[in-house]
């Protein structure tokens, strides 16, 4: 199926709110891209992050706009700073922690999904549209 270009203006995404004040703004959903990819701009409270989880069907990519984070995958923690990128293939257990005082703007990319199942099964149904 032929796709049309999609242009998303700042602050135009659909916001999903999570416990602790975290938010994912869905800038591009799987439904909009015929399930080719999804992109979320995320903000997260200081010293927080999701629990260890696995995505069964999608890869995940983080482009860190600001701050300093620790990512855990394959039994080790790796420090990543502003301007860094993290690629996490599907079926790899992972989690991360944010280590600075402001909410972080960051882009999260998931392949082949409709971002409602971003943290399946850990956060499935936890995010509330708002």
TIMI-2910 file (N, C-alpha, C, CB; in pm, 1 decimal, decimal comma, always signed):
<rs>
+----------+----------+----------+----------+----------+----------+----------+----------+----------+----------+----------+----------+------+
!      n_x !      n_y !      n_z !     ca_x !     ca_y !     ca_z !      c_x !      c_y !      c_z !     cb_x !     cb_y !     cb_z ! resn !
+----------+----------+----------+----------+----------+----------+----------+----------+----------+----------+----------+----------+------+
!    +83,7 !   -118,7 !     +0,0 !     +0,0 !     +0,0 !     +0,0 !    +88,0 !   +124,7 !     +0,0 !    -95,1 !     +0,0 !   +121,7 !  Unk !
!    +55,8 !   +220,3 !    -84,8 !   +130,4 !   +345,4 !    -92,7 !   +101,2 !   +431,5 !    +29,8 !    +95,3 !   +421,9 !   -222,1 !  Unk !
!   +205,2 !   +479,7 !    +95,6 !   +190,9 !   +567,2 !   +210,6 !   +206,5 !   +712,5 !   +168,2 !   +293,4 !   +531,4 !   +319,0 !  Unk !
!   +135,6 !   +800,9 !   +234,8 !   +152,0 !   +944,7 !   +214,0 !   +248,3 !   +999,0 !   +316,9 !    +16,6 !  +1018,4 !   +222,0 !  Unk !
!   +319,3 !  +1108,7 !   +285,6 !   +406,2 !  +1170,9 !   +386,2 !   +323,4 !  +1215,6 !   +506,7 !   +483,0 !  +1291,7 !   +325,5 !  Unk !
!   +384,1 !  +1210,4 !   +621,5 !   +318,6 !  +1255,2 !   +744,6 !   +409,1 !  +1359,0 !   +809,4 !   +290,0 !  +1134,8 !   +842,8 !  Unk !
!   +352,3 !  +1473,7 !   +843,8 !   +425,9 !  +1580,8 !   +909,1 !   +361,0 !  +1606,0 !  +1044,5 !   +427,9 !  +1710,9 !   +821,7 !  Unk !
!   +440,7 !  +1600,4 !  +1150,8 !   +387,5 !  +1618,0 !  +1285,5 !   +454,3 !  +1739,7 !  +1348,6 !   +410,3 !  +1490,1 !  +1372,6 !  Unk !
!   +374,9 !  +1834,9 !  +1388,6 !   +425,7 !  +1956,3 !  +1452,7 !   +457,5 !  +1928,9 !  +1600,1 !   +322,8 !  +2071,9 !  +1440,0 !  Unk !
!   +548,3 !  +2008,8 !  +1658,4 !   +578,8 !  +1991,8 !  +1801,4 !   +450,6 !  +1997,8 !  +1885,1 !   +678,8 !  +2100,6 !  +1848,9 !  Unk !
!   +446,6 !  +1915,8 !  +1987,1 !   +336,2 !  +1909,3 !  +2082,6 !   +203,6 !  +1867,0 !  +2018,9 !   +319,1 !  +2043,2 !  +2149,1 !  Unk !
!   +209,5 !  +1800,0 !  +1903,2 !    +87,1 !  +1756,6 !  +1835,6 !    +59,1 !  +1607,9 !  +1856,0 !    +96,5 !  +1786,7 !  +1687,1 !  Unk !
!   +144,5 !  +1537,6 !  +1928,9 !   +125,8 !  +1394,5 !  +1949,4 !    +14,9 !  +1364,0 !  +2048,5 !   +254,0 !  +1332,1 !  +1996,7 !  Unk !
!    -28,8 !  +1238,1 !  +2049,2 !   -127,0 !  +1190,4 !  +2146,6 !    -52,1 !  +1150,1 !  +2272,8 !   -211,2 !  +1070,4 !  +2089,7 !  Unk !
!    -85,9 !  +1212,4 !  +2384,9 !    -13,0 !  +1190,1 !  +2509,9 !    -66,4 !  +1070,4 !  +2587,4 !    -19,7 !  +1313,9 !  +2596,7 !  Unk !
!    +26,7 !   +983,7 !  +2630,0 !     -3,7 !   +874,3 !  +2721,2 !    +68,0 !   +903,4 !  +2852,1 !    +39,2 !   +735,0 !  +2661,8 !  Unk !
!     -5,2 !   +903,9 !  +2962,1 !    +52,0 !   +934,7 !  +3093,0 !    +72,5 !   +805,6 !  +3171,6 !    -39,3 !  +1032,5 !  +3171,5 !  Unk !
!   +188,6 !   +794,9 !  +3238,3 !   +225,4 !   +677,1 !  +3314,7 !   +244,7 !   +714,0 !  +3460,8 !   +352,6 !   +613,0 !  +3258,0 !  Unk !
!   +242,2 !   +617,7 !  +3550,9 !   +263,8 !   +645,5 !  +3693,1 !   +395,7 !   +719,3 !  +3715,1 !   +262,4 !   +514,8 !  +3773,9 !  Unk !
!   +398,1 !   +807,6 !  +3814,0 !   +519,1 !   +881,5 !  +3847,9 !   +541,0 !  +1006,3 !  +3764,8 !   +636,5 !   +793,1 !  +3833,7 !  Unk !
!   +446,1 !  +1041,7 !  +3678,9 !   +458,5 !  +1163,8 !  +3600,6 !   +522,8 !  +1146,7 !  +3464,0 !   +535,7 !  +1261,8 !  +3676,9 !  Unk !
!   +559,8 !  +1025,5 !  +3427,4 !   +619,6 !  +1002,3 !  +3296,1 !   +512,6 !  +1015,1 !  +3187,6 !   +686,9 !   +862,5 !  +3290,2 !  Unk !
!   +556,2 !  +1056,8 !  +3068,0 !   +463,1 !  +1074,0 !  +2957,7 !   +529,8 !  +1036,4 !  +2825,5 !   +411,5 !  +1218,6 !  +2952,8 !  Unk !
!   +454,5 !   +972,0 !  +2738,7 !   +498,5 !   +944,6 !  +2601,9 !   +401,3 !  +1015,1 !  +2508,9 !   +505,0 !   +789,7 !  +2571,9 !  Unk !
!   +453,2 !  +1100,7 !  +2424,7 !   +371,5 !  +1167,6 !  +2325,0 !   +389,5 !  +1091,8 !  +2193,8 !   +410,5 !  +1319,5 !  +2310,2 !  Unk !
!   +285,3 !  +1024,4 !  +2149,6 !   +293,5 !   +942,5 !  +2028,9 !   +293,8 !  +1035,3 !  +1908,2 !   +175,1 !   +840,1 !  +2021,0 !  Unk !
!   +410,7 !  +1051,9 !  +1849,4 !   +427,8 !  +1141,0 !  +1735,3 !   +389,8 !  +1072,4 !  +1604,7 !   +571,6 !  +1190,5 !  +1728,2 !  Unk !
!   +411,3 !   +942,3 !  +1598,8 !   +381,9 !   +862,6 !  +1480,5 !   +343,6 !   +723,5 !  +1527,2 !   +503,5 !   +858,1 !  +1381,8 !  Unk !
!   +222,4 !   +681,5 !  +1498,4 !   +176,4 !   +550,4 !  +1546,5 !   +193,9 !   +442,9 !  +1441,0 !    +30,0 !   +557,4 !  +1588,8 !  Unk !
!   +189,8 !   +319,5 !  +1485,3 !   +196,4 !   +207,2 !  +1393,4 !    +80,3 !   +207,3 !  +1295,1 !   +198,5 !    +77,4 !  +1470,4 !  Unk !
!    -34,9 !   +252,4 !  +1341,5 !   -150,4 !   +259,6 !  +1253,4 !   -127,6 !   +360,3 !  +1140,4 !   -275,3 !   +297,0 !  +1333,0 !  Unk !
!    -58,0 !   +471,1 !  +1169,3 !    -32,1 !   +573,2 !  +1067,4 !    +68,3 !   +525,9 !   +962,4 !    +19,0 !   +700,5 !  +1133,1 !  Unk !
!   +153,3 !   +430,1 !   +998,4 !   +260,7 !   +385,2 !   +908,5 !   +238,7 !   +243,9 !   +857,3 !   +394,2 !   +392,7 !   +979,1 !  Unk !
!   +115,8 !   +196,1 !   +863,8 !    +84,6 !    +59,0 !   +824,2 !   +172,4 !    -40,3 !   +900,3 !   +103,0 !    +41,3 !   +672,4 !  Unk !
!   +193,7 !     -9,2 !  +1029,4 !   +270,5 !    -90,5 !  +1124,1 !   +418,5 !   -103,3 !  +1089,7 !   +210,7 !   -226,7 !  +1132,2 !  Unk !
!   +471,2 !     -9,5 !  +1010,6 !   +613,5 !    -11,7 !   +976,2 !   +698,7 !    +39,9 !  +1091,7 !   +639,3 !    +72,1 !   +850,4 !  Unk !
!   +650,0 !   +142,0 !  +1164,2 !   +724,7 !   +197,2 !  +1277,0 !   +633,9 !   +286,8 !  +1358,1 !   +849,0 !   +275,1 !  +1229,1 !  Unk !
!   +681,1 !   +322,5 !  +1476,5 !   +613,1 !   +418,3 !  +1562,4 !   +720,4 !   +500,8 !  +1632,4 !   +518,8 !   +346,6 !  +1666,0 !  Unk !
!   +689,3 !   +627,4 !  +1660,8 !   +785,0 !   +716,2 !  +1726,0 !   +714,7 !   +790,8 !  +1838,4 !   +847,6 !   +815,7 !  +1624,1 !  Unk !
!   +779,0 !   +796,2 !  +1954,7 !   +725,6 !   +869,5 !  +2068,7 !   +830,9 !   +966,0 !  +2120,7 !   +680,2 !   +772,9 !  +2180,4 !  Unk !
!   +787,7 !  +1085,9 !  +2155,7 !   +871,6 !  +1180,9 !  +2228,4 !   +835,5 !  +1162,7 !  +2375,1 !   +849,9 !  +1331,7 !  +2179,4 !  Unk !
!   +934,3 !  +1132,5 !  +2458,3 !   +907,5 !  +1095,4 !  +2597,2 !   +962,8 !  +1196,4 !  +2695,3 !   +965,2 !   +959,5 !  +2626,9 !  Unk !
!   +892,8 !  +1213,8 !  +2805,0 !   +945,5 !  +1287,0 !  +2919,9 !   +937,4 !  +1193,2 !  +3038,9 !   +866,2 !  +1421,3 !  +2946,2 !  Unk !
!  +1035,8 !  +1205,1 !  +3125,6 !  +1043,4 !  +1113,0 !  +3238,1 !  +1094,6 !  +1186,5 !  +3360,2 !  +1133,8 !   +992,8 !  +3205,3 !  Unk !
!  +1039,9 !  +1152,0 !  +3476,1 !  +1082,3 !  +1212,2 !  +3601,7 !  +1226,3 !  +1173,6 !  +3633,5 !   +989,0 !  +1169,8 !  +3716,0 !  Unk !
!  +1297,2 !  +1258,9 !  +3708,5 !  +1434,6 !  +1226,7 !  +3749,4 !  +1441,8 !  +1095,9 !  +3826,8 !  +1492,2 !  +1339,4 !  +3834,2 !  Unk !
!  +1553,5 !  +1025,4 !  +3812,6 !  +1582,6 !   +900,7 !  +3883,3 !  +1469,0 !   +799,1 !  +3868,1 !  +1607,7 !   +929,2 !  +4031,5 !  Unk !
!  +1424,8 !   +780,6 !  +3744,9 !  +1318,2 !   +683,9 !  +3720,2 !  +1344,4 !   +609,0 !  +3590,5 !  +1181,1 !   +753,9 !  +3714,9 !  Unk !
!  +1264,8 !   +509,3 !  +3566,4 !  +1273,6 !   +428,3 !  +3445,9 !  +1186,1 !   +306,0 !  +3460,4 !  +1418,7 !   +387,8 !  +3417,2 !  Unk !
!  +1159,2 !   +238,5 !  +3350,1 !  +1071,8 !   +120,8 !  +3354,9 !  +1142,2 !     +1,6 !  +3417,7 !  +1023,7 !    +84,5 !  +3214,6 !  Unk !
!  +1065,0 !    -94,2 !  +3466,0 !  +1125,5 !   -217,5 !  +3516,0 !  +1180,8 !   -299,8 !  +3400,2 !  +1022,7 !   -300,0 !  +3596,2 !  Unk !
!  +1258,9 !   -399,4 !  +3432,7 !  +1310,8 !   -491,0 !  +3331,7 !  +1193,8 !   -548,6 !  +3252,8 !  +1395,3 !   -604,7 !  +3396,9 !  Unk !
!  +1202,6 !   -543,2 !  +3119,9 !  +1094,0 !   -591,7 !  +3035,3 !  +1147,5 !   -638,6 !  +2900,6 !   +988,4 !   -482,2 !  +3015,3 !  Unk !
!  +1062,1 !   -706,5 !  +2825,6 !  +1097,6 !   -760,6 !  +2694,0 !   +989,3 !   -722,2 !  +2594,5 !  +1115,5 !   -915,6 !  +2699,2 !  Unk !
!  +1029,7 !   -678,1 !  +2477,0 !   +936,9 !   -657,3 !  +2365,7 !   +945,4 !   -781,3 !  +2277,9 !   +970,7 !   -525,5 !  +2283,8 !  Unk !
!   +836,1 !   -850,0 !  +2263,0 !   +836,2 !   -974,8 !  +2186,7 !   +839,1 !   -953,1 !  +2036,4 !   +715,7 !  -1056,3 !  +2222,5 !  Unk !
!   +781,1 !   -843,0 !  +1989,6 !   +760,3 !   -826,3 !  +1846,4 !   +828,9 !   -706,1 !  +1783,5 !   +617,4 !   -817,0 !  +1820,4 !  Unk !
!   +893,1 !   -620,3 !  +1861,9 !   +946,9 !   -498,4 !  +1803,9 !  +1084,6 !   -463,6 !  +1860,9 !   +850,8 !   -383,6 !  +1826,9 !  Unk !
!  +1166,0 !   -403,8 !  +1776,1 !  +1292,8 !   -345,8 !  +1818,6 !  +1262,3 !   -211,1 !  +1882,6 !  +1393,1 !   -330,8 !  +1698,2 !  Unk !
!  +1357,4 !   -160,2 !  +1960,3 !  +1339,7 !    -29,4 !  +2023,2 !  +1467,7 !    +51,1 !  +2005,7 !  +1303,2 !    -43,8 !  +2174,2 !  Unk !
!  +1450,2 !   +179,4 !  +1979,4 !  +1563,9 !   +268,0 !  +1959,3 !  +1540,5 !   +395,5 !  +2038,3 !  +1585,4 !   +298,9 !  +1808,6 !  Unk !
!  +1643,5 !   +443,7 !  +2106,9 !  +1636,2 !   +568,3 !  +2182,5 !  +1739,0 !   +665,2 !  +2126,8 !  +1659,7 !   +543,7 !  +2334,3 !  Unk !
!  +1696,3 !   +786,7 !  +2097,1 !  +1785,1 !   +896,6 !  +2061,6 !  +1775,3 !   +995,9 !  +2175,6 !  +1747,3 !   +962,2 !  +1922,1 !  Unk !
!  +1883,0 !  +1009,1 !  +2251,8 !  +1880,2 !  +1088,6 !  +2374,3 !  +1912,1 !  +1233,7 !  +2343,7 !  +1979,2 !  +1033,1 !  +2477,4 !  Unk !
!  +1811,9 !  +1318,5 !  +2358,8 !  +1828,4 !  +1460,8 !  +2328,4 !  +1907,6 !  +1533,7 !  +2436,9 !  +1692,1 !  +1526,7 !  +2311,2 !  Unk !
!  +1886,6 !  +1495,2 !  +2562,0 !  +1953,4 !  +1561,7 !  +2673,9 !  +1977,7 !  +1460,6 !  +2785,4 !  +1869,0 !  +1681,8 !  +2726,0 !  Unk !
!  +2065,6 !  +1497,2 !  +2877,8 !  +2079,7 !  +1419,9 !  +2999,9 !  +2175,6 !  +1303,1 !  +2994,0 !  +1950,0 !  +1370,3 !  +3038,8 !  Unk !
!  +2160,5 !  +1215,9 !  +3092,9 !  +2250,9 !  +1103,1 !  +3115,9 !  +2165,8 !   +986,3 !  +3164,6 !  +2364,6 !  +1139,2 !  +3220,0 !  Unk !
!  +2183,6 !   +870,3 !  +3103,9 !  +2101,2 !   +754,1 !  +3133,7 !  +2186,9 !   +629,5 !  +3147,4 !  +1995,8 !   +734,0 !  +3025,5 !  Unk !
!  +2136,5 !   +533,3 !  +3221,8 !  +2198,0 !   +401,4 !  +3231,4 !  +2100,8 !   +302,1 !  +3169,7 !  +2232,6 !   +363,4 !  +3380,6 !  Unk !
!  +2147,8 !   +224,4 !  +3072,5 !  +2067,7 !   +121,1 !  +3009,0 !  +2121,0 !    -14,6 !  +3049,8 !  +2068,2 !   +136,6 !  +2855,3 !  Unk !
!  +2029,9 !   -107,8 !  +3079,0 !  +2066,7 !   -243,5 !  +3117,2 !  +2019,0 !   -339,7 !  +3009,2 !  +2006,7 !   -281,2 !  +3255,6 !  Unk !
!  +2109,9 !   -420,8 !  +2956,6 !  +2076,6 !   -525,8 !  +2859,7 !  +2188,2 !   -628,8 !  +2861,8 !  +2056,8 !   -467,1 !  +2715,1 !  Unk !
!  +2152,7 !   -753,4 !  +2841,2 !  +2248,2 !   -864,4 !  +2837,7 !  +2340,9 !   -866,9 !  +2959,9 !  +2331,4 !   -856,1 !  +2711,1 !  Unk !
!  +2281,6 !   -843,1 !  +3077,1 !  +2353,6 !   -857,1 !  +3202,6 !  +2449,0 !   -745,2 !  +3238,3 !  +2427,8 !   -980,3 !  +3199,7 !  Unk !
!  +2441,9 !   -631,1 !  +3168,4 !  +2533,7 !   -521,6 !  +3202,5 !  +2466,0 !   -386,2 !  +3185,4 !  +2660,2 !   -528,2 !  +3115,6 !  Unk !
!  +2513,7 !   -288,6 !  +3263,9 !  +2469,3 !   -149,6 !  +3255,6 !  +2566,0 !    -72,8 !  +3167,0 !  +2459,8 !    -84,5 !  +3397,1 !  Unk !
!  +2512,7 !    +13,2 !  +3082,1 !  +2593,9 !    +99,1 !  +2995,7 !  +2544,7 !   +242,5 !  +3011,4 !  +2586,6 !    +52,9 !  +2845,4 !  Unk !
!  +2637,5 !   +334,3 !  +3037,2 !  +2605,8 !   +476,2 !  +3051,0 !  +2599,3 !   +540,0 !  +2912,4 !  +2710,9 !   +548,5 !  +3140,2 !  Unk !
!  +2494,6 !   +620,1 !  +2887,7 !  +2477,9 !   +688,0 !  +2759,8 !  +2437,3 !   +832,7 !  +2787,7 !  +2371,5 !   +615,4 !  +2670,1 !  Unk !
!  +2503,4 !   +926,8 !  +2721,4 !  +2475,6 !  +1068,0 !  +2743,1 !  +2402,6 !  +1133,3 !  +2627,4 !  +2602,7 !  +1140,8 !  +2768,5 !  Unk !
!  +2377,7 !  +1262,7 !  +2641,8 !  +2308,0 !  +1342,6 !  +2540,6 !  +2375,0 !  +1325,8 !  +2405,1 !  +2305,3 !  +1491,7 !  +2580,7 !  Unk !
!  +2292,7 !  +1309,2 !  +2302,9 !  +2342,7 !  +1286,6 !  +2168,5 !  +2367,0 !  +1140,2 !  +2137,4 !  +2468,4 !  +1362,9 !  +2148,5 !  Unk !
!  +2358,2 !  +1053,4 !  +2239,2 !  +2379,7 !   +910,6 !  +2220,0 !  +2256,5 !   +841,0 !  +2165,2 !  +2420,7 !   +846,4 !  +2350,1 !  Unk !
!  +2278,6 !   +719,8 !  +2120,6 !  +2172,2 !   +638,4 !  +2062,8 !  +2182,3 !   +497,9 !  +2119,8 !  +2180,6 !   +636,1 !  +1907,2 !  Unk !
!  +2068,7 !   +435,9 !  +2146,3 !  +2063,9 !   +299,5 !  +2198,0 !  +1967,3 !   +219,2 !  +2111,1 !  +2020,0 !   +297,0 !  +2348,9 !  Unk !
!  +2012,8 !   +105,4 !  +2062,3 !  +1928,9 !    +14,5 !  +1985,1 !  +1912,3 !   -113,9 !  +2065,7 !  +1990,7 !    -14,6 !  +1843,6 !  Unk !
!  +1787,4 !   -153,2 !  +2088,8 !  +1755,8 !   -273,7 !  +2165,4 !  +1670,3 !   -365,6 !  +2077,9 !  +1681,6 !   -238,2 !  +2299,4 !  Unk !
!  +1728,2 !   -476,4 !  +2028,8 !  +1651,7 !   -568,4 !  +1944,6 !  +1539,0 !   -635,4 !  +2022,9 !  +1744,0 !   -674,6 !  +1884,9 !  Unk !
!  +1435,9 !   -677,9 !  +1951,8 !  +1326,3 !   -750,4 !  +2016,2 !  +1380,4 !   -874,1 !  +2087,4 !  +1218,3 !   -790,6 !  +1912,4 !  Unk !
!  +1307,2 !   -916,3 !  +2188,7 !  +1337,7 !  -1034,7 !  +2270,2 !  +1463,5 !  -1019,3 !  +2357,8 !  +1354,8 !  -1154,5 !  +2179,7 !  Unk !
!  +1511,2 !   -896,4 !  +2379,0 !  +1623,4 !   -870,6 !  +2469,2 !  +1567,5 !   -802,4 !  +2594,2 !  +1734,4 !   -781,7 !  +2399,7 !  Unk !
!  +1585,4 !   -864,1 !  +2711,3 !  +1540,8 !   -802,4 !  +2836,3 !  +1621,6 !   -675,4 !  +2859,8 !  +1555,8 !   -901,0 !  +2956,6 !  Unk !
!  +1552,3 !   -567,4 !  +2896,4 !  +1621,1 !   -439,3 !  +2916,8 !  +1541,2 !   -348,1 !  +3009,3 !  +1645,3 !   -369,3 !  +2782,2 !  Unk !
!  +1609,5 !   -248,2 !  +3060,5 !  +1547,9 !   -139,8 !  +3136,0 !  +1645,4 !    -23,1 !  +3132,7 !  +1513,5 !   -182,9 !  +3284,1 !  Unk !
!  +1604,9 !    +90,5 !  +3187,3 !  +1695,3 !   +205,5 !  +3192,8 !  +1657,4 !   +295,9 !  +3308,7 !  +1692,3 !   +284,1 !  +3060,4 !  Unk !
!  +1751,1 !   +381,0 !  +3347,5 !  +1732,1 !   +480,2 !  +3453,6 !  +1781,7 !   +614,9 !  +3403,8 !  +1806,5 !   +438,5 !  +3584,4 !  Unk !
!  +1705,8 !   +717,1 !  +3433,7 !  +1742,4 !   +854,9 !  +3400,1 !  +1817,8 !   +914,9 !  +3517,8 !  +1616,3 !   +940,7 !  +3365,1 !  Unk !
!  +1927,9 !   +987,8 !  +3489,4 !  +2013,7 !  +1038,6 !  +3597,0 !  +2033,0 !  +1189,5 !  +3597,0 !  +2146,6 !   +973,7 !  +3588,5 !  Unk !
!  +1931,8 !  +1265,2 !  +3567,1 !  +1948,7 !  +1409,4 !  +3583,1 !  +1818,4 !  +1471,8 !  +3623,0 !  +2001,1 !  +1473,7 !  +3454,9 !  Unk !
!  +1822,8 !  +1598,4 !  +3662,9 !  +1713,1 !  +1658,3 !  +3737,7 !  +1595,1 !  +1709,9 !  +3656,5 !  +1765,3 !  +1767,7 !  +3815,8 !  Unk !
!  +1607,3 !  +1730,6 !  +3528,9 !  +1495,9 !  +1779,9 !  +3450,5 !  +1424,3 !  +1664,6 !  +3381,7 !  +1543,8 !  +1882,2 !  +3347,7 !  Unk !
!  +1298,2 !  +1688,9 !  +3342,6 !  +1231,5 !  +1590,6 !  +3258,3 !  +1305,2 !  +1585,0 !  +3126,4 !  +1080,9 !  +1625,4 !  +3237,4 !  Unk !
!  +1317,9 !  +1465,8 !  +3068,3 !  +1399,1 !  +1449,5 !  +2948,3 !  +1316,3 !  +1444,5 !  +2821,9 !  +1481,5 !  +1325,2 !  +2958,6 !  Unk !
!  +1353,0 !  +1526,1 !  +2724,7 !  +1294,4 !  +1505,8 !  +2592,7 !  +1380,0 !  +1403,7 !  +2519,3 !  +1284,7 !  +1640,5 !  +2512,4 !  Unk !
!  +1320,5 !  +1300,9 !  +2471,0 !  +1392,1 !  +1194,9 !  +2402,3 !  +1299,2 !  +1133,1 !  +2300,0 !  +1444,6 !  +1088,2 !  +2501,7 !  Unk !
!  +1353,1 !  +1079,9 !  +2194,2 !  +1271,2 !  +1011,6 !  +2095,1 !  +1286,9 !   +861,9 !  +2111,9 !  +1309,3 !  +1054,7 !  +1952,1 !  Unk !
!  +1177,4 !   +792,4 !  +2119,0 !  +1178,9 !   +647,4 !  +2123,1 !  +1115,8 !   +593,7 !  +1996,9 !  +1106,0 !   +594,5 !  +2247,5 !  Unk !
!  +1180,8 !   +500,8 !  +1933,5 !  +1131,7 !   +442,3 !  +1807,9 !  +1104,4 !   +295,3 !  +1830,2 !  +1233,7 !   +462,1 !  +1691,9 !  Unk !
!   +990,7 !   +249,5 !  +1786,5 !   +958,9 !   +107,4 !  +1791,0 !   +921,6 !    +63,5 !  +1650,8 !   +844,0 !    +77,4 !  +1892,1 !  Unk !
!   +975,7 !    -48,4 !  +1606,6 !   +944,1 !    -97,3 !  +1473,4 !   +822,3 !   -187,2 !  +1475,0 !  +1062,2 !   -171,2 !  +1414,9 !  Unk !
!   +742,8 !   -179,6 !  +1372,5 !   +632,5 !   -272,6 !  +1344,2 !   +529,0 !   -284,2 !  +1455,0 !   +687,7 !   -407,4 !  +1316,8 !  Unk !
!   +490,8 !   -173,0 !  +1517,9 !   +389,2 !   -182,8 !  +1623,0 !   +293,3 !    -65,6 !  +1618,7 !   +454,7 !   -190,3 !  +1759,9 !  Unk !
!   +187,8 !    -77,3 !  +1695,8 !    +97,4 !    +32,8 !  +1723,8 !   +119,9 !    +69,4 !  +1868,6 !    -53,1 !     -4,4 !  +1695,2 !  Unk !
!   +193,5 !   +162,2 !  +1901,8 !   +258,4 !   +193,9 !  +2028,0 !   +177,8 !   +167,5 !  +2156,0 !   +295,8 !   +333,7 !  +2025,6 !  Unk !
!    +58,4 !   +114,4 !  +2149,4 !    -16,9 !    +82,5 !  +2270,5 !    +44,6 !    -29,0 !  +2349,9 !   -156,8 !    +46,3 !  +2235,9 !  Unk !
!   +126,4 !   -113,4 !  +2289,2 !   +186,9 !   -227,1 !  +2359,1 !   +334,7 !   -203,7 !  +2381,0 !   +165,5 !   -356,7 !  +2280,7 !  Unk !
!   +372,8 !    -79,1 !  +2406,1 !   +513,9 !    -43,1 !  +2416,7 !   +590,0 !   -127,7 !  +2517,4 !   +526,5 !   +101,1 !  +2453,7 !  Unk !
!   +534,5 !   -151,9 !  +2634,4 !   +606,2 !   -229,8 !  +2735,5 !   +535,4 !   -361,0 !  +2763,5 !   +620,7 !   -149,7 !  +2864,6 !  Unk !
!   +491,6 !   -427,0 !  +2663,4 !   +423,2 !   -555,7 !  +2677,4 !   +517,4 !   -657,6 !  +2740,9 !   +372,7 !   -606,7 !  +2539,7 !  Unk !
!   +476,9 !   -728,4 !  +2846,5 !   +347,4 !   -716,2 !  +2913,7 !   +352,2 !   -624,6 !  +3033,4 !   +298,7 !   -851,1 !  +2956,7 !  Unk !
!   +465,4 !   -565,4 !  +3067,1 !   +481,7 !   -490,3 !  +3192,4 !   +387,0 !   -372,8 !  +3203,3 !   +623,1 !   -440,9 !  +3205,0 !  Unk !
!   +378,7 !   -287,5 !  +3100,9 !   +297,8 !   -166,7 !  +3110,0 !   +173,4 !   -172,8 !  +3023,9 !   +379,4 !    -47,7 !  +3071,3 !  Unk !
!   +138,6 !   -288,4 !  +2973,0 !    +23,1 !   -296,2 !  +2885,7 !    -99,6 !   -246,1 !  +2960,2 !     +1,8 !   -440,4 !  +2835,2 !  Unk !
!   -163,2 !   -146,7 !  +2903,6 !   -283,0 !    -90,1 !  +2965,5 !   -255,2 !    +11,2 !  +3074,1 !   -365,3 !   -198,7 !  +3021,8 !  Unk !
!   -128,7 !    +37,2 !  +3108,3 !    -96,1 !   +132,3 !  +3214,1 !   -105,9 !   +275,0 !  +3163,3 !    +43,8 !   +105,6 !  +3269,2 !  Unk !
!    -58,7 !   +301,0 !  +3041,1 !    -62,6 !   +435,3 !  +2986,0 !   -205,3 !   +480,3 !  +2961,5 !    +17,1 !   +442,0 !  +2857,2 !  Unk !
!   -238,1 !   +598,6 !  +3006,2 !   -372,0 !   +653,6 !  +2990,4 !   -365,4 !   +773,6 !  +2897,7 !   -432,9 !   +692,9 !  +3127,3 !  Unk !
!   -448,0 !   +772,5 !  +2795,7 !   -451,7 !   +886,9 !  +2703,5 !   -492,6 !  +1011,4 !  +2777,8 !   -548,2 !   +861,1 !  +2586,4 !  Unk !
!   -432,6 !  +1124,3 !  +2738,6 !   -467,4 !  +1248,5 !  +2805,5 !   -420,6 !  +1368,1 !  +2730,4 !   -411,5 !  +1251,4 !  +2942,3 !  Unk !
+----------+----------+----------+----------+----------+----------+----------+----------+----------+----------+----------+----------+------+
</rs>
